[in-house]
């Protein structure tokens, strides 16, 4: 039987942006930032970062600001 495998990096930019838009911005940035230049570029793409919630929920429904590490990464580009 012939099988095929599709890897994340095989997907077109548009499809990845659509996937990213379904997920928490903070989670996506924490997961893909620093993997490679292509994913870093996608993480900064205006289609994904057109609106950012700079807060994150913690236990007990408490809200806190996004980590300084992530903010520094966004502001440095």
DSSP file (Angstrom, degrees, kcal/mol; ACC not computed):
  #  RESIDUE AA STRUCTURE BP1 BP2  ACC     N-H-->O    O-->H-N    N-H-->O    O-->H-N    TCO  KAPPA ALPHA  PHI   PSI    X-CA   Y-CA   Z-CA
    1    1 A X              0   0    0      0, 0.0     2,-0.6     0, 0.0     0, 0.0   0.000 360.0 360.0 360.0 142.1    0.0    0.0    0.0
    2    2 A X        -     0   0    0      2,-0.0     2,-0.3     0, 0.0     0, 0.0  -0.811 360.0-175.8 -93.9 122.8    1.2    3.5   -0.8
    3    3 A X        -     0   0    0     -2,-0.6     2,-0.4     2,-0.0     0, 0.0  -0.889   8.6-158.7-119.4 152.1    1.1    5.9    2.1
    4    4 A X        -     0   0    0     -2,-0.3     2,-0.4     2,-0.0    -2,-0.0  -0.958   3.3-153.0-128.9 149.6    1.9    9.6    2.1
    5    5 A X        -     0   0    0     -2,-0.4     2,-0.5     2,-0.0    -2,-0.0  -0.973   2.4-157.5-123.4 133.5    2.9   11.9    5.0
    6    6 A X        -     0   0    0     -2,-0.4     2,-0.3     3,-0.0    -2,-0.0  -0.947  12.2-156.5-110.6 128.1    2.2   15.6    5.2
    7    7 A X    >>  -     0   0    0     -2,-0.5     3,-2.0     1,-0.1     4,-0.6  -0.691  28.7-112.2-100.6 155.7    4.4   17.6    7.5
    8    8 A X  G >4 S+     0   0    0      1,-0.3     3,-1.4    -2,-0.3    -1,-0.1   0.885 118.2  54.6 -51.4 -43.4    3.6   20.9    9.1
    9    9 A X  G 34 S+     0   0    0      1,-0.3    -1,-0.3     7,-0.0     7,-0.0   0.572  97.8  65.5 -73.5  -7.3    6.2   22.6    7.1
   10   10 A X  G <4 S+     0   0    0     -3,-2.0    -1,-0.3     2,-0.1    -2,-0.2   0.652  82.3  96.9 -83.5 -16.7    4.7   21.2    3.8
   11   11 A X  S << S-     0   0    0     -3,-1.4     2,-0.0    -4,-0.6    -3,-0.0  -0.420  83.2-106.6 -76.0 147.5    1.5   23.2    4.3
   12   12 A X    >>  -     0   0    0      1,-0.1     4,-2.0    -2,-0.1     3,-0.5  -0.342  29.5-110.6 -70.0 155.6    1.1   26.6    2.5
   13   13 A X  H 3> S+     0   0    0      1,-0.2     4,-2.7     2,-0.2     5,-0.2   0.888 116.3  56.4 -51.3 -45.5    1.4   29.8    4.5
   14   14 A X  H 3> S+     0   0    0      1,-0.2     4,-1.9     2,-0.2    -1,-0.2   0.876 107.4  48.0 -59.7 -40.0   -2.4   30.5    4.0
   15   15 A X  H <> S+     0   0    0     -3,-0.5     4,-2.2     2,-0.2    -1,-0.2   0.905 111.7  49.4 -69.1 -41.5   -3.4   27.2    5.5
   16   16 A X  H  X S+     0   0    0     -4,-2.0     4,-3.1     2,-0.2    -2,-0.2   0.900 109.0  52.7 -64.7 -39.8   -1.0   27.6    8.5
   17   17 A X  H  X S+     0   0    0     -4,-2.7     4,-2.3     2,-0.2    -1,-0.2   0.918 108.9  50.3 -61.2 -43.0   -2.4   31.1    9.1
   18   18 A X  H  X S+     0   0    0     -4,-1.9     4,-0.6    -5,-0.2    -1,-0.2   0.905 112.5  46.8 -61.4 -41.5   -5.9   29.7    9.2
   19   19 A X  H >< S+     0   0    0     -4,-2.2     3,-1.3     1,-0.2     4,-0.4   0.940 111.5  51.0 -64.3 -47.4   -4.9   27.1   11.7
   20   20 A X  H >< S+     0   0    0     -4,-3.1     3,-1.6     1,-0.3    -2,-0.2   0.872 103.2  59.9 -58.6 -38.0   -3.1   29.6   13.8
   21   21 A X  H 3< S+     0   0    0     -4,-2.3    -1,-0.3     1,-0.3    -2,-0.2   0.700 100.6  55.9 -66.4 -18.5   -6.2   31.8   13.9
   22   22 A X  T << S+     0   0    0     -3,-1.3    -1,-0.3    -4,-0.6     2,-0.2   0.568 105.2  65.6 -85.4 -10.5   -8.1   29.0   15.5
   23   23 A X  S <  S-     0   0    0     -3,-1.6     2,-0.3    -4,-0.4     3,-0.0  -0.602 100.2 -80.4-110.4 167.6   -5.6   28.8   18.3
   24   24 A X     >  -     0   0    0     -2,-0.2     4,-2.5     1,-0.1     5,-0.2  -0.508  34.7-138.0 -66.0 129.6   -4.6   31.0   21.2
   25   25 A X  H  > S+     0   0    0     -2,-0.3     4,-2.8     1,-0.2     5,-0.2   0.907 104.1  51.4 -56.4 -44.0   -2.1   33.6   19.9
   26   26 A X  H  > S+     0   0    0      1,-0.2     4,-2.6     2,-0.2    -1,-0.2   0.916 110.1  48.9 -61.6 -43.9    0.1   33.2   23.0
   27   27 A X  H  > S+     0   0    0      2,-0.2     4,-1.8     1,-0.2    -1,-0.2   0.911 112.4  48.0 -63.3 -42.4    0.2   29.4   22.6
   28   28 A X  H  X S+     0   0    0     -4,-2.5     4,-2.7     2,-0.2     5,-0.4   0.947 112.9  47.6 -63.8 -47.7    1.1   29.7   18.9
   29   29 A X  H  X S+     0   0    0     -4,-2.8     4,-1.6     1,-0.2    -2,-0.2   0.907 113.1  48.6 -61.2 -41.7    3.8   32.3   19.6
   30   30 A X  H  < S+     0   0    0     -4,-2.6    -1,-0.2    -5,-0.2    -2,-0.2   0.841 116.5  44.4 -64.5 -32.3    5.2   30.1   22.4
   31   31 A X  H  < S+     0   0    0     -4,-1.8    -2,-0.2    -5,-0.2    -1,-0.2   0.866 124.5  24.7 -83.5 -38.3    5.2   27.0   20.2
   32   32 A X  H >X S+     0   0    0     -4,-2.7     3,-2.0    -5,-0.1     4,-0.5   0.678  87.3 109.0-106.8 -18.3    6.6   28.2   16.9
   33   33 A X  T 3< S+     0   0    0     -4,-1.6     4,-0.1    -5,-0.4     7,-0.0  -0.406  90.0  14.3 -65.3 128.8    8.8   31.2   17.7
   34   34 A X  T 34 S+     0   0    0      2,-0.3    -1,-0.3    -2,-0.2     3,-0.1   0.393  93.7 107.3  91.2  -2.8   12.4   30.4   17.3
   35   35 A X  T <4 S-     0   0    0     -3,-2.0     2,-0.3     1,-0.3    -2,-0.1   0.966  95.9 -35.9 -70.6 -52.2   11.9   27.1   15.4
   36   36 A X     X  -     0   0    0     -4,-0.5     4,-2.1     1,-0.1    -2,-0.3  -0.965  60.9 -96.1-161.5 170.7   13.0   28.6   12.1
   37   37 A X  H  > S+     0   0    0     -2,-0.3     4,-2.3     1,-0.2     5,-0.2   0.845 118.6  56.5 -64.7 -34.9   12.9   31.9   10.1
   38   38 A X  H  > S+     0   0    0      2,-0.2     4,-2.1     1,-0.2    -1,-0.2   0.937 110.5  42.8 -64.1 -47.1    9.9   30.8    8.1
   39   39 A X  H  > S+     0   0    0      2,-0.2     4,-2.4     1,-0.2    -1,-0.2   0.854 112.0  55.0 -69.2 -33.8    7.7   30.1   11.2
   40   40 A X  H  X S+     0   0    0     -4,-2.1     4,-1.1     2,-0.2    -1,-0.2   0.920 108.4  49.0 -61.4 -42.8    9.0   33.3   12.8
   41   41 A X  H  < S+     0   0    0     -4,-2.3     3,-0.4     1,-0.2     4,-0.4   0.912 111.6  48.8 -63.4 -42.5    7.8   35.3    9.7
   42   42 A X  H >< S+     0   0    0     -4,-2.1     3,-1.2     1,-0.2     6,-0.2   0.887 105.9  57.3 -64.3 -38.4    4.4   33.6    9.8
   43   43 A X  H 3< S+     0   0    0     -4,-2.4    -1,-0.2     1,-0.3    -2,-0.2   0.787 110.9  43.8 -63.7 -26.6    4.1   34.3   13.5
   44   44 A X  T 3< S+     0   0    0     -4,-1.1    -1,-0.3    -3,-0.4    -2,-0.2   0.435  84.7 127.1 -95.8  -1.4    4.5   38.0   12.7
   45   45 A X    X>  -     0   0    0     -3,-1.2     4,-2.7    -4,-0.4     3,-1.6  -0.329  64.1-132.9 -61.3 134.1    2.2   38.0    9.7
   46   46 A X  H 3> S+     0   0    0      1,-0.3     4,-0.7     2,-0.2    -1,-0.1   0.772 104.6  64.6 -61.0 -27.4   -0.5   40.6   10.0
   47   47 A X  H 34 S+     0   0    0      1,-0.2    -1,-0.3     2,-0.2     4,-0.1   0.786 114.6  31.9 -67.1 -24.7   -3.2   38.1    9.0
   48   48 A X  H <4 S+     0   0    0     -3,-1.6     3,-0.4    -6,-0.2    -2,-0.2   0.806 126.3  39.8 -97.3 -38.6   -2.4   36.3   12.3
   49   49 A X  H  < S+     0   0    0     -4,-2.7    -2,-0.2     1,-0.2     3,-0.2   0.123  74.0 117.4-101.4  21.3   -1.4   39.2   14.5
   50   50 A X  S  < S+     0   0    0     -4,-0.7     2,-0.4     1,-0.2    -1,-0.2   0.807  90.8  18.5 -61.1 -27.9   -4.1   41.6   13.3
   51   51 A X  S    S-     0   0    0     -3,-0.4     2,-0.5    -4,-0.1    -1,-0.2  -0.968  76.0-167.1-142.6 129.7   -5.4   41.6   16.9
   52   52 A X        -     0   0    0     -2,-0.4     2,-0.9    -3,-0.2    -3,-0.1  -0.956  16.6-148.3-119.3 130.4   -3.5   40.4   19.9
   53   53 A X        -     0   0    0     -2,-0.5   -27,-0.2     1,-0.1    -2,-0.0  -0.867  13.9-165.5 -90.9 108.0   -4.9   39.7   23.3
   54   54 A X        +     0   0    0     -2,-0.9    12,-2.8    12,-0.1     2,-0.3   0.166  62.5  78.3 -87.1  20.6   -2.0   40.6   25.5
   55   55 A X  E     -A   65   0A   0     10,-0.3     2,-0.4     8,-0.0    10,-0.2  -0.874  62.3-156.9-121.8 160.6   -3.5   38.9   28.5
   56   56 A X  E     -A   64   0A   0      8,-2.9     8,-2.3    -2,-0.3     2,-0.3  -0.988  19.6-119.0-135.8 145.5   -3.6   35.2   29.4
   57   57 A X  E     -A   63   0A   0     -2,-0.4     6,-0.2     6,-0.2     2,-0.2  -0.664  29.2-172.3 -85.2 137.9   -5.9   33.3   31.7
   58   58 A X    >   -     0   0    0      4,-3.6     3,-0.8    -2,-0.3     4,-0.5  -0.566  43.5 -56.5-112.5-176.9   -4.5   31.6   34.7
   59   59 A X  G >  S+     0   0    0      1,-0.2     3,-1.1    -2,-0.2    -1,-0.3  -0.189 123.1  31.5 -58.1 155.5   -6.2   29.2   37.1
   60   60 A X  G 3  S-     0   0    0      1,-0.2    -1,-0.2    -3,-0.1     3,-0.1   0.762 129.5 -77.1  64.9  27.5   -9.2   30.5   38.9
   61   61 A X  G <  S+     0   0    0     -3,-0.8     2,-0.3     1,-0.2    -1,-0.2   0.753  86.8 154.3  56.9  27.2  -10.1   32.7   35.9
   62   62 A X    <   -     0   0    0     -3,-1.1    -4,-3.6    -4,-0.5     2,-0.4  -0.652  33.6-143.9 -83.9 141.3   -7.5   35.2   36.8
   63   63 A X  E     +A   57   0A   0     -2,-0.3     2,-0.3    -6,-0.2    -6,-0.2  -0.865  21.5 173.2-109.5 142.9   -6.0   37.3   34.0
   64   64 A X  E     -A   56   0A   0     -8,-2.3    -8,-2.9    -2,-0.4     3,-0.1  -0.919  36.3 -89.2-139.2 165.5   -2.4   38.4   33.7
   65   65 A X  E     -A   55   0A   0     -2,-0.3   -10,-0.3   -10,-0.2     3,-0.1  -0.380  51.5 -90.1 -77.0 156.1   -0.3   40.1   31.1
   66   66 A X        -     0   0    0    -12,-2.8    -1,-0.1     1,-0.1   -12,-0.1  -0.265  59.2 -84.6 -60.5 149.5    1.5   38.2   28.4
   67   67 A X     >  -     0   0    0      1,-0.1     4,-2.1    -3,-0.1     3,-0.3  -0.203  29.7-124.2 -60.2 147.3    5.0   37.3   29.3
   68   68 A X  H  > S+     0   0    0      1,-0.2     4,-2.8     2,-0.2     5,-0.2   0.812 109.8  62.6 -60.4 -31.1    7.8   39.9   28.8
   69   69 A X  H  > S+     0   0    0      2,-0.2     4,-1.9     1,-0.2    -1,-0.2   0.934 106.4  42.9 -61.5 -46.7    9.7   37.3   26.7
   70   70 A X  H  > S+     0   0    0     -3,-0.3     4,-2.5     2,-0.2     5,-0.2   0.926 114.3  50.4 -67.0 -44.5    6.9   37.2   24.1
   71   71 A X  H  X S+     0   0    0     -4,-2.1     4,-2.6     1,-0.2    -2,-0.2   0.911 109.6  51.4 -60.5 -41.6    6.4   41.0   24.2
   72   72 A X  H  X S+     0   0    0     -4,-2.8     4,-1.4     1,-0.2    -1,-0.2   0.901 109.6  50.6 -61.0 -41.0   10.1   41.5   23.7
   73   73 A X  H  < S+     0   0    0     -4,-1.9     4,-0.3     1,-0.2    -2,-0.2   0.925 112.8  45.6 -63.1 -44.9   10.1   39.1   20.7
   74   74 A X  H >< S+     0   0    0     -4,-2.5     3,-1.0     1,-0.2    -2,-0.2   0.911 115.1  46.5 -65.5 -42.3    7.1   40.9   19.1
   75   75 A X  H 3< S+     0   0    0     -4,-2.6    -1,-0.2     1,-0.2    -2,-0.2   0.702 102.5  64.3 -75.6 -19.5    8.6   44.4   19.7
   76   76 A X  T 3<        0   0    0     -4,-1.4    -1,-0.2     1,-0.2    -2,-0.2   0.544 360.0 360.0 -82.9  -4.7   12.0   43.5   18.4
   77   77 A X    <         0   0    0     -3,-1.0    -1,-0.2    -4,-0.3    -2,-0.2   0.404 360.0 360.0-115.1 360.0   10.9   42.9   14.9
